[in-house]
C-alpha cells in the first residue's frame, strides 16, 4: 500500500509526485506479501542482531561503530564473542547490506535491547524507529529481514 502526498512543495516543482510507503501494514499481511514476491523472511534468533545498511556511507559508519563495539566488549570484559555475517539486502543495490551479528555467550536479547544495539551499530534509523513502535504496540516479529531466496 502506498500513500500519495498531494501538496509537497519542491517535489512537484521538479515534476515528481511524492509517494511514501505505508508503515501500517500488519506483520502477517506483510510476511505473506513478501513470501508471495519470492523473498524469504529471516527472524532473528535470541542472540542475533540484524543491521540494515542502506548504502556506502551507512556501511562505513557501521564499520567504525563495529570496531568500537568490539573494543568496548573487550574493555568491559563482557565476553560476548560476536560473529558477523554480511549479505546483500532485498533491494540488491550496491552498498546495501544486511548484517547479522550473533552475540555468543550473551543472554537472550530483549526486544528493546536488540533495537538499541542495532541502532547504535548503524542500522537504518527509520527501520529501528518502526521496530520500536512495533514493540510498543505489541506487534509480532518487530524485527526481521526480507531477503532474496538463495
N, C-alpha and C positions, 0 to 999 in steps of 0.2 A: 504494500500500500504506500502511496506517495501523497504528500500534501503539497498543493501549489500555494505559493505566496504571491498574490496578485500585485501588490504595491511594494516593490523593492527598489528604492532609489539606487541609481548607479548600475544596477544589473540590467534593468530594462533599457537604460540609455545605451548600453552596449549591445542591445538586441537579444538578450537572453531572458528567459523566463525562469525565475527562481523556483527550484524544486528541491525539497528535502525529504529524506525518508521518514516514515512514521516509526517511532520507537515504542509504540504501544501494542504491537502485535504480541499476543500471548506466546509463551515459550513453546507450548505443544504445537501450535499452528506454525510457528517459525521452524521448528525441527522437522515437521512433516514437509514443509515447503523446501527447505534446504536439501533434505534427502531426495525429494522428487526431482530437484535440479541436478542430482548426481553428486552431491557432496556428502562426506561423512562427518558426523558430529563427534567431537572429542571432548569429553567431560573430564576435568582434572581429577586425578586420584588425590587422596588425603594429604599427600606430601608434595604436591605439584603446584607450581605457579605457571600461568600462561600469559606470556608477554606478547602483545600485538604491536609490531613496529611498522609504522607507515612511511617508510622512505629512508634514504641515506642519512639524513640528519638525525632521525629517531634512532637509527642503528648506531651511529657514532655516539650519541648521548647514552644509549644503553651500554655500550662497551665501556665507557668511562665509569658509569654507575656500577656496573657489574664488577669491575676491578676494585672499586671502593668497597663493595659488598663483601667480596672475598677477603679483602684485607681486614675489614672490621669483624667478620666472623672469627678470624684467627685471633685478632687483638682481644676480643671479648671472650675467647675460649669457648665458643658455642658448640663446636664440633658437628656442624650441620652437614658437611661433606656434599656441597651442591654439585650436581651433574647437569650440564646444559646441552640441549639438542635444538638445532635450528632447522626450520623447513620454510619453503615458500608459502606465502599466505594465499587465501582463496582468490584474491584479485589477480595474482600472477604478475603484478607489476614489479619492475626491477627495484630492489632495495626494500620491498615489503616482505616482512618475515614474521613467522610465528616462532616463538622461543618457549620451550618447555624447560623449566628448571625443577629438578627433583631435589628436595632437601632431605637427604638421608640422615638418619639419627635425629630427626626433628619429630616432635609430636604432631599429630594431625592438625592441619591448619584450620582455624576458624574462618568463616566466610569473610568477616571484616578484615581479619589479618591477611588473608590471601589477597584481597583487593588492595590493601595498603602496600604490601610488598611489590605487587605488580605495578602500581603507580610509581613507587619510588624507583623501580628499576627501568622506568621509561616507557611503559605500555601506553597506548593511545589514551589520552586523558578522557575523551568522551566515552570510550568503551568502559573505562573504570568507573566513571560517574554513573553511567547507566547500570553497571553491575551493582553499585552501591544502592541505587534506587530499587533495583530488583530485590535485593536482600531486604531492604526496609519494607517493601510491600509484600514480602512473603512469596515471591515467585520461585518456581522450581528452576534449578540449573541457572543461577545468576551469572555463572562464569562458564564459558565453553568456547571452543574453536570450531569453525566450519572449514573443512579442508577438502581439497580435491581427492577423489578416490585414487588409490595407487594401483 
